Amino acid sequence: MPPVSVTIITRNEAAHIAAALKSVAWADERIVVDSGSTDATIDIARAHGARVETRPWEGYAAQKNFAASIASHDWIFSLDADERVGEALADEVRQVLDGESPARGYRVPRVTHYLGKWIRSTDWWPDWQLRLYDRRSGHWTRVHVHESVRINGQIRHLRGELLHYPYTGVADHLDTIDRYTTIAAAELYGHGRRASFARIAVHPALAFARNYILRGGFRQGTPGLIVSLLNSYYVLLKFAKLWELQGTHSDQASSRDDQSLGARAS
């Protein structure tokens, strides 16, 4: 089997980093690239045998590309600090890399633990993530709010689950929604998308129906209902912020036009 380097980027992940590193103890190398943690992240990572490098924050894709570039091995498993590699996934990684003609990259299904339950429904499942790849054939790039790996070559899918612990509770979830919808609205505006009454009124309702009915959120009781509602709220907030953003730019444009007219008149 070709050797594997696991890369993790961090900032103030003391609550997660130990468990993340323990879940990839099978790897030939574990690298943590930290961007200014003020908690015990670095000390904990070193205590668990990781190689730690520090680097100023330049964005998710840039940090992950740097982590891959300093790895000792070409096969990279990129892990977030709030994720864990389950035993079944670890075994499967070893099997596919030990076989003949492995693909250039592998997507894994990520399952989220939320409100005491593994969410295997709604838009959260299966949350396919390309995490195992040959760095000679792939690199990280930003796509919309999130970053992803672009692969030049064949991509296959694994069955073993990547375990995800993203939120400490509903309040933490809402904070994340607030941050990500601000970024998403700005990106939509930059790509020429505009919000309308219809989009704000209809799209959140459609998102709820998709999550709760079509993708089975109703099967997971109250947690499934909450995830469906908050996924719908994400859509509402994204378009509301886009509407607000386009109004702000319109007011600024009108103000510049008024100033220009006033200057010519004088």
Backbone hydrogen bonds, N-H to C=O, Kabsch-Sander energy under -0.5 kcal/mol:
donor,donor_aa,acceptor,acceptor_aa,energy
5,S,75,W,-2.8
6,V,29,E,-3.2
7,T,77,F,-2.0
8,I,31,I,-2.3
10,T,33,V,-2.4
16,H,13,E,-1.6
17,I,13,E,-2.7
20,A,16,H,-2.1
21,L,17,I,-2.5
22,K,18,A,-2.4
23,S,19,A,-1.7
24,V,21,L,-1.1
25,A,22,K,-1.4
27,A,24,V,-1.8
28,D,4,V,-1.4
29,E,4,V,-1.2
31,I,6,V,-3.3
32,V,51,R,-3.1
33,V,8,I,-2.6
34,D,32,V,-0.7
34,D,53,E,-2.9
35,S,10,T,-2.2
44,I,40,A,-2.6
45,A,41,T,-2.5
46,R,42,I,-2.4
47,A,43,D,-2.2
48,H,44,I,-1.3
49,G,46,R,-1.8
50,A,45,A,-2.3
51,R,30,R,-2.9
52,V,50,A,-0.6
53,E,32,V,-2.8
55,R,34,D,-2.6
63,Q,59,G,-2.5
64,K,60,Y,-2.4
65,N,61,A,-2.5
66,F,62,A,-2.2
67,A,63,Q,-2.4
68,A,64,K,-2.1
69,S,65,N,-2.0
70,I,66,F,-1.4
71,A,68,A,-0.9
75,W,3,P,-0.7
76,I,74,D,-0.6
76,I,133,Y,-3.1
77,F,5,S,-2.5
78,S,76,I,-0.6
78,S,131,R,-2.4
79,L,7,T,-2.8
79,L,77,F,-0.6
81,A,9,I,-0.5
83,E,80,D,-1.8
84,R,163,L,-2.4
86,G,84,R,-0.7
86,G,161,E,-1.2
90,A,86,G,-2.4
91,D,87,E,-2.5
92,E,88,A,-2.0
93,V,89,L,-2.5
94,R,90,A,-1.9
95,Q,91,D,-2.0
96,V,92,E,-2.6
97,L,93,V,-2.0
98,D,94,R,-1.4
99,G,95,Q,-0.7
104,R,154,Q,-2.0
105,G,154,Q,-1.3
106,Y,132,L,-2.9
107,R,156,R,-2.8
108,V,129,Q,-3.0
110,R,127,D,-0.9
111,V,109,P,-0.5
111,V,162,L,-2.3
112,T,119,I,-0.7
113,H,164,H,-2.9
114,Y,112,T,-0.6
114,Y,117,K,-2.9
117,K,114,Y,-1.4
119,I,112,T,-3.0
119,I,117,K,-0.6
120,R,118,W,-1.1
122,T,211,N,-0.5
122,T,215,R,-2.3
124,W,121,S,-0.6
125,W,122,T,-1.4
127,D,110,R,-1.3
127,D,124,W,-0.7
128,W,126,P,-1.7
129,Q,108,V,-2.6
131,R,106,Y,-1.3
131,R,129,Q,-1.0
132,L,106,Y,-1.4
133,Y,76,I,-2.4
133,Y,131,R,-0.6
134,D,104,R,-2.4
135,R,74,D,-2.8
135,R,133,Y,-0.7
137,S,134,D,-2.4
138,G,134,D,-0.6
139,H,150,R,-1.7
141,T,148,S,-3.0
143,V,146,H,-3.0
146,H,143,V,-1.0
148,S,141,T,-2.9
150,R,139,H,-3.2
151,I,149,V,-0.5
152,N,137,S,-3.4
153,G,151,I,-1.0
156,R,105,G,-2.1
158,L,107,R,-2.8
162,L,109,P,-2.5
163,L,84,R,-2.6
163,L,161,E,-0.6
164,H,111,V,-2.6
165,Y,82,D,-3.0
173,H,169,G,-2.0
174,L,170,V,-2.7
175,D,171,A,-2.0
176,T,172,D,-2.0
177,I,173,H,-2.4
178,D,174,L,-2.3
179,R,175,D,-2.0
180,Y,176,T,-2.8
181,T,177,I,-2.4
182,T,178,D,-1.2
183,I,179,R,-1.6
184,A,180,Y,-2.8
185,A,181,T,-2.5
186,A,182,T,-1.8
187,E,183,I,-2.2
188,L,184,A,-2.6
189,Y,185,A,-2.5
190,G,186,A,-2.3
191,H,187,E,-1.4
192,G,189,Y,-1.7
193,R,188,L,-2.5
200,I,196,S,-2.4
201,A,197,F,-2.3
202,V,198,A,-3.1
203,H,198,A,-0.5
203,H,199,R,-1.5
206,L,202,V,-2.3
207,A,203,H,-2.4
208,F,204,P,-2.2
209,A,205,A,-2.2
210,R,206,L,-2.5
211,N,207,A,-2.4
212,Y,208,F,-3.2
213,I,209,A,-1.9
214,L,209,A,-1.8
215,R,210,R,-2.3
216,G,213,I,-1.0
217,G,211,N,-1.9
218,F,212,Y,-2.1
219,R,216,G,-1.5
220,Q,217,G,-1.7
221,G,218,F,-0.9
224,G,220,Q,-1.5
225,L,221,G,-1.9
226,I,222,T,-2.8
227,V,223,P,-2.6
228,S,224,G,-2.0
229,L,225,L,-2.6
230,L,226,I,-2.7
231,N,227,V,-2.4
232,S,228,S,-1.8
233,Y,229,L,-2.4
234,Y,230,L,-2.0
235,V,231,N,-1.4
236,L,232,S,-2.3
237,L,233,Y,-3.0
238,K,234,Y,-2.4
239,F,235,V,-2.1
240,A,236,L,-2.4
241,K,237,L,-2.5
242,L,238,K,-1.8
243,W,239,F,-2.6
244,E,240,A,-2.3
245,L,241,K,-2.5
246,Q,242,L,-2.7
247,G,243,W,-1.8
248,T,244,E,-2.1
249,H,245,L,-2.4
250,S,246,Q,-1.9
251,D,247,G,-2.4
252,Q,248,T,-2.1
253,A,249,H,-2.3
254,S,250,S,-2.4
255,S,251,D,-2.2
256,R,252,Q,-2.2
257,D,253,A,-2.3
258,D,254,S,-2.5
259,Q,255,S,-2.2
260,S,256,R,-2.3
261,L,257,D,-2.5
262,G,258,D,-2.4
263,A,259,Q,-2.1
264,R,260,S,-2.1
265,A,261,L,-2.4
266,S,262,G,-1.6
